[in-house]
Amino acid sequence: MTELHILHPHKPHHHEELALIAFRVTPYHEGPQLYTLLAVGGENERPLSADGSIVFFRHPEEGVQAVKLDTSMSQLTPPAQVESVCDIAESLYLVNSQDADPRGTLLDCLLILDDMVRATRLHMPERYQGILTELAARLTEGQQLKQIFSNPSLRSHVEDALLWCAGAIAVKARMV
């Protein structure tokens, strides 16, 4: 019997919008150092990109010009306010030496890094993917760093994974 193709009901269209994401990379710097835009609310959450590179800029107001580089986002309006901060420097500090993360800095960073690394199209080593996925799950459940890092060597493995993510993003970055 021939297969009959059944028409799927039309899915409601999700409203896509831009979120301004700030990054702090170095520990001696106060506040954000870099910004990008992230398309959210649609089926494909992704950072601003052009020619295979993730687009970053130094000041929030530069998003208006930067968004024109990505044809998939050029019709969207960049917000003026930062939606989320990916504080890589603070996350590394928390992983290396702290037992608690009361502001949720590490989980915020992990969630943003996930979108950013996917956009690089680089293959993350499975051991790093597994460690970061498990860490994000435990943080989402509300576990404290002290419980998660009962094995001290786990801290260095998470640090390695975070640094791999930062490096992958850096080699696929474009400053405007």
C-alpha positions, 0 to 999 in steps of 0.5 A: 500500500502506498504511504499517504502523506498526512498534512500536519496541522499548522503550528502556531508561529513563535515570535522571534526577538533579539536579546542583548547578551553581555560577556565578561571574560577577564577577572580584572575587568569591571562589567561587560567587555563584549556584547552580541545579540541572540535570537530567542523565541523562535525554533532556532535560538542562535547568536548574531553571525556573519560569514560563519563567525559569531559577531561581537561588539564593544558597546550595546548601542553598536547592536543596531549596526551589527544586526545588519550583518546577519540577514536572518536577524536584520529585520529584528530590532536590537534591545537597548537593555542587557537581557543576560550576562555570560560572566566567564571570569566569575564562572571560572572563579566559582568552579575553582574555589566556591561552594555556592553560586547564589546569583546563578552566574554559572548556570546563566553562563552554561546556558549561553555558552551552549547556544554559542558553541552550537553556533560555532559548528565545532564538535565539542569533545564528548567528555566536556559535553557530558560534564557541562550537561550534567552540571547544568542539570544539577544547577537547574535542580538547585544543587549547590556547588559544594554538593556538585564538586564533592570530588575535587578533580571534577572542578578542574575537568569543568574548568577545562570544559569551560575554557574549551568553550571560550576558545571555540567561541573565540576562534569563530568570533568577529569583532565589529 
